[in-house]
């Protein structure tokens, strides 16, 4: 099976005043297609920086990152935005929904940015909202939805462009445990359908549900266990 994500000796260094901060320090790893991988570590370990680099939201200071075999390290902002829009879906802890838009328009946003016509945007967004169990909530704004429903809208938005990779950053962190388990069940179903899922968490219980755990500590891969 080929790699969906490959990182080769990747470092990300920030300069704060006179201080050099190595958020990531020479990380090399490979994540296979169709896998369900947890990136796990405490606050400040570098896992969110790692997620930003995988998601083409940031660029490494050094090293090489390949997404579906394409080297993203030297791409410009427009080229990175194209990869984000076409290949990667994002799910965040606090949903990141636009409060004035209903569930349908929130789910359709990536298609708007991709230049998809209105009728097709709505057709695909409706299909995704129905897929995540929100057929009867499409016209509700975020303030009218529960936490679990808001996260399902966020997942529908992440899926609407049919990306091969889903990146989820603490997606159950703002949910109660029962709702969090329901959302995890949805991620498992999406993985069974062929999506590559990378799941950032500090929760060992949730990480144990994934097929692989990559521990991050002090900007480095600790003991991958593979």
Secondary structure, DSSP 8 states (H G I E B T S, - for coil): --EEEEEEEEEEEEEETTEEEEEEEEEEEEEETT-EEEEE--TTSSHHHHHHHHTTSS--SEEEEEETTEE-TT--HHHHHHHHHHHEEEEETT----TTSBHHHHHHHHHHHTT--HHHHHHHHHHHHHHTT-GGGTT-BGGGS-HHHHHHHHHHHHHTT--SEEEEESTTTTS-HHHHHHHHHHHHHHHHTT-EEEEEES-HHHHTTSSEEEEEETTEE-----
